[in-house]
Structure formats: structure tokens, C-alpha cells
Amino acid sequence: MSALARLAGRVRKAVAGVPPGVRILALLCIAAHAAQSVVAAAPVRTVLLGPDASAHVLVQDPLAFLFAIHGIGLSLGFVWTPFSYVFLHASWLHLAMNLAGLLVFGSAVEATAGRRTMLGLFVASGLVGGLAWTFANGLASAQPCMGASAAVLGLAGAHAALRPRDGFVLYIPLPVPMPAWLLAAVLFLVNAAELRFVESNVAYLAHLAGIAAGLAAGLALRLLRHRPHPAK
């Protein structure tokens, strides 16, 4: 058997071990970014925003304009963008980082709460994070937000609520073991500090809103799961 065939076998085995819901989300993110990379390589487009020819914007990445979330898009009626923006990414590295988080936290949540619940938490956390970031920036802003970070961090928050004692090792830079609840707290505090002190295009507010939404939803699910049944 050739080295290429052995590698292909290992990849198939690894993919087969990924829960189906996580696999669906990962494939959607990969396909969307591949399409985005192809379309963005085409010439710049001019998009008219109204009947007046002076109201226009130059668009290098049409898919980002149409499917990332931004204030102008919402004001124009792009009501799908709070759901679609999570599948677009700024780079392959950005995508890879979110896929790694999705694999870790999404797999744990799907194993605990099921595929539909994991998908619902992903969508809800992304929705809350995207809308919080967009309204904070204002409906006149053309700055797009894209990426699954808010949704993935929402899954981290839900994981912390549903399985708080699961162990992780965080490298900062030396390995530091910590439970899931503490990891979620660290992720929240790091993003809060970066929002306050770091000048960046990263949507830290979306991250914070996403992880808070996931934690709240996870706590609600845990309470419902442990609620005593009324006597018959």
C-alpha cells in the first residue's frame, strides 16, 4: 500500500469518527470558503445601493457583501446574513482555527445533547454574536463580520454548562490543565480584555455575546434535564 493510500485511509477513519452534525457544519464552512476564495479573485464589482448612482460601494468580495453580516446589509434587508455569516471566513487559517474549536466543543455537545440541540446552539450563538456586533457598529457601517467564532465559542459555553468537569490542557505557553468551566471563563475574559485594550478588526464583541448565549442556553438545558417530574 502506498503512502498516499495509507494517508487517505487515515483521513477517512478520522472523518468517520466525527459526529454527523459537526461534519455537516465543517463541510458547509469549507465549501463556503472555497467558493468565496474563487469569487473574490474576480475583478472588483460596483454595487448600487439605490436609484441614485452616487450611492454605491466597491465590492472586492461579493459573497462577503451578500452573506457576511454588516449594518448596511441589514438596513438593505439582508435578513439571512445573521445566519449565513458564520460559514464565511477571512482566510484558511481563520477557518482552520474555527474548525478545530468546532471539532472539540461541537463533538462534546453533540455527544451530550444530540445533533439537533448542537446545531441549534451553534445557530443561536452565532445569531446573538453577529447581531450584537452589528448593532454596536451601527446600521450605517459597511464593515463585514464573518466566521464561526461566535458560534463555536457558544458551543464552548454550552459545553461548560453541560459538562463543566471535562478536562482540557491550555498551552499558555506551558501546558496548564483546567476544567471546561474554567476554560470557558478564560476564553470570555481574554476576549473581554482584547475588546478593551486591543485595536483590531477581530469581532471580539461577537465572541463575547456568542459565548454568553451558549452558556445561558447550556444552563437552561441542564436545568430542564434535572427538573423533577411532577408526581402522577
Buried (B, 14 or more C-beta within 10 A) or exposed (E): EEEEEEEEEEEEEEEEEBBEBBBEBBEBBBEBBEBBBEBBEEEEBEBEEEEEEEEEEEBEBBBBBBBBBBBBBBBBEBEEBBBBBBBBBBEEEBBEBBBEBBBBBBBBBBBBBEBEBBBBBBBBBBBBBBBBBBEEBEEEBEBBBBBBBBBBBBBBBBBBBBBBEBEBEBEEEEEEEBBBBBBBBBBBEEBBEBBEEEEEEBBBBBBBBBBBBBBBBBBEBBEEEEEEEEEE
